[in-house]
Amino acid sequence: VNYISLEEYLYGVVAYEMSNSYPLEALKAQAVTARGYAVRAKTSSGEYDIGDTASDQVYKGYSPSNTARVIEAVNSTVGEVLSHKGKIVESYYAASNGGQTDVPGNIWGFGKNESEWKDDYNYKAGVYPYYKIKDDPYDVENPGSKHQEIFVPKLVEGTTYAALAHNLPGEYIAKIVNLNESCNVRSGPGTSYTVVGKAYVNSAYTWLATENGWNKVIFDGGIEAYISGTYSEKVPNGKFLYANNVLSDIQNRAYLALQSQGVAIDAATDVKIISVDKLDNGRARYPGTESRSYVTANVSATVAYMVKDSTNLSEQVNMNVVLDLMVKSGTSFVTYSMAHSYLDSTLRMRYIRQAEGADGYYIVNTRWGHGIGMSQRGAQTMAANHNKTYREILSFYYEGTEINQTGSYIPELPDPINNPGITSMVHSIGSDIITGLSTNLSVETFLSNLTVNNGTVSLTSAGKPKTSGIVATGDILQLKNSTDAVFKEYPLVIYGDVNGDGDISLFDLLRVQRYLLGTTSLEGAYLSAADVSKDGVITLLDLLRVQRHLLGTQTITQ
């Protein structure tokens, strides 16, 4: 624990939440928001007031020689916080809002409309009068704001967007998926082999075999090479392959729709897209608000297809299909999923924009962060390009607030305490959990891999001592001090062991599947164990990786 004054703490926050290179007025705005956030977020119980990661605010200490501008920004706003009607506000901020600010009720699901306000506040419902849904031109003006737009042409056939003339031989092809740009192609089935080239998203190669989770293909120049199964998918060969990612998605949706109508087609690549007649926003992510965030897109397309065992195209037909811009995980929609692998999964607001003229449409993917309160990129632009002061920046992002003073003092350091500690050269000891555990690991071996200082450890399972057998997800390692009192507890997590039996089996696959279907719930260590991709959410990708582990084509890393 680092004992430090509030103002010195801000030196180590502002320097990393923004950068010392930012304009001074933007840094001042960051200092005021970070100060208010810390005052509201810090707790009076536990071992510390506030964490040092993005879960609270990033804090890494500071070097006076490298943070002179940051220190000036903090010192010139010392003690200043945003308030509304005498209360310090929760001054949330994020990297980029994608051109539209949002509200806590949308992002964190606490409530959505002004009818829930009570005396201008309803914190329980997540309604705050100083947060609004409105356009932010400063954010999109900043070239550093992450932004992705994918063009979808209206006319496909007879244009440069028409199906590729690939003529790949073989019954199957390996199609590149699950990435935004490209992946390495190697001389053998593993990352230790030489890189022989790049494979770009939605390209395809003749498939030869699958070895150790890698697809063996005929690569450029006719050489045999390997592409990771994480980024390549074995699919039946077909006649029509599209370089445009969205057209491939529409093609697949049309194929599934035709199959549901009883039309016999060998593969999605036997569907030819003539034109995309309409592409509109579908289901709103936050109905009843002005948010531009949508979870689906509605498509009307004209297609033709080759019926099984036929070499002739059908007559052209019009089809209405739905694209997933986001997918359901539990009770909320998330951006992480193989269902939309062509969209940058780190961005959180998606919608359709009509292209200038009548030649097509754009799928817009934007917003780096939650989008509530101040956009750090927007603040940078306001200060650098528009000469806005920090007060003007804060007034734009937190409407109706005022700047007041709060106390700041240097706390007395506590007496040194010889607290117990635990380390391991084999396992990963986190602040909250222990990972890096293999399946079928014996309790004796696990405990022997730990080094304990100033205390002892013991293992429990379901509240009872566990001295033999194998360790499993949900077991608790208790770290005790010299008086044998429990100092801290660490849940154990084996990624893929979702049912807590110490192994990865079909039961774990079924449990992840049921969680995604919403028929069962997962909590604590079991929820962490289901996140085998370690991206913070449980999606179809996690289900697929458990399946591949069971098939022996890809091992879950611990």
C-alpha positions, 0 to 999 in steps of 0.5 A: 500500500502506497500512503500518499496525499491526494494531490501527490496521488494525482501526479501519478494518475494524470500522467497516465490517464492522459500524458504529460504531452497533453495541453495544460488546460486538458491536464487541468480538466483531468486533474479536477475529474480525477480528484473528484472521482477519487474522493467519491470512490475511496473507501474507509474500510479494507487495506487501502482507499482506492486501487491503482488500475483502470478499475478505479484510476490508473496510478503508477507514481511519478517522476518530477523530471518527466511530469512537469506539465502534469504537476503544474496542472494538479498544483494550479487546481489544488483541491478543486472538484466538480459539484452539483447542488453542494454534492461532489459529483461522480466525475466519470471519464473515458478515452473516447466517446465516439462522437456522442456522450452517454449516461450511466443509466444506459451503460451500467443499466441503472435506469434511463429516463428523466421521469425517475429523477427525484430532486434532480438526483436518483443515484440508485437509478443511475440518473444524473442531471449533469450527464447528457446524451449529446453529440461531441464534435471535439472527440471525432475531430481528434485523429487519436480517437479510435474509429472504424468504418466499413463500407458496404456497396449498394451494387455488388455484381459487376463492380470491384466488390463482386465475388473473387475469381479465386478458383481454389482447388479442393473440397475445403478451404481455410478462410481467415476469420476472427481478426481485424487485419492479418495474422502470421503464416508459418512454416509449421504448426506452432509459433516457434516456426518461421513466419513465411507471410501474412494472411489477411482477413477474409482471404482463403486458401486450399485446406490440406489438413489440421495439425495441433490446432493449425490449418495446413494450407497451400499458401502464396506461391504454392508452398505448404504452410500453416495458419493458427486455427484461432484465425482460420476456419475450415469451410466447404469450398464454393464459387463466390468469395467476397473480400468485403467482410460485411458482404461475406456476413450477408452471404452467410445470413442469406445461406442460413435463411435459404436453408431454413426455407428448405433450399438445398445449398452446399455452402454459403459460398454458393450464394452470390450477392447481386446488390445490397438494396437496404442497410439500416439500423435494427434493434437499439441497444438502449431503446427509448433514448437518443443513443446511436448504439445498435445491436443489429442491422437490417439488410435487404439484399438481392441474391442468386444461388447454386442449388446442390449438384447444379452448376447453374445460378437460380433466378434472383431473389430478394432476401431480408436478413439481420446482421449482429453488430453485438451479441447477447452475453447473459443479460447484456449485449457485448462487442466481443464475439466471433459473430462479428469478427470483422469489427474491432472488439475494443470499440463499444458503439455501433450503427449504420450510416448512409454513404454520401450519395446513393452508392452504399452504406457504412457500418460505424464502430467507435467509442473507446471506453464507456462514453460517460462524462469527459472524453480525454481525446475530446478534452485534448482537442478542445484545448489544442485546437479551440483554445478552451480553458479547463473550466469550459471543457468541464462545463461541456462534459458535466452540464450544470456543475460548478467547481468547489474546493475539497480538503487535501492533506498528507496522512500519517504513515502507519507503524510498520506491519509484518503482514504475511505474504505469498509468492510462487515460481510456478503459479500466478498469485494475483491480488484476488485470485490464483491462476496458472494451475494445471488440471489434475494438480494434486493438493500436495504439489500445489502447496509445495509450489508456494513460498509463504512469509510471516505466516502459513497457508491452508486449502479449503473446499466448500468451507471444509479443509482440503488436504488431499486430492486435486485442486479445483476451481472454487477452492480457497487458499487461506493465508494466515498471519503469525497468530493463525488468523486468516489474513486473506483468501485467494480463490483458485481458478483453472480456466475451463474447469467451470464446474469445479472438479479440477478437470476440463470435460464435457460438463464444463462445455455444457455449463458454458453453453447453458450460461450463454443461453441464460439457463444457468448462472456463474459467479465468482471463480466459476465465472472467471474460469469460463472466461478462457479467452481472458477478455473479461466477458463470456462469449461464443469464443470461450465456448469454442475454445473449450470445445477445441480443448476437448477435441485436442486441436487447441489447448486452453492456456492457464 
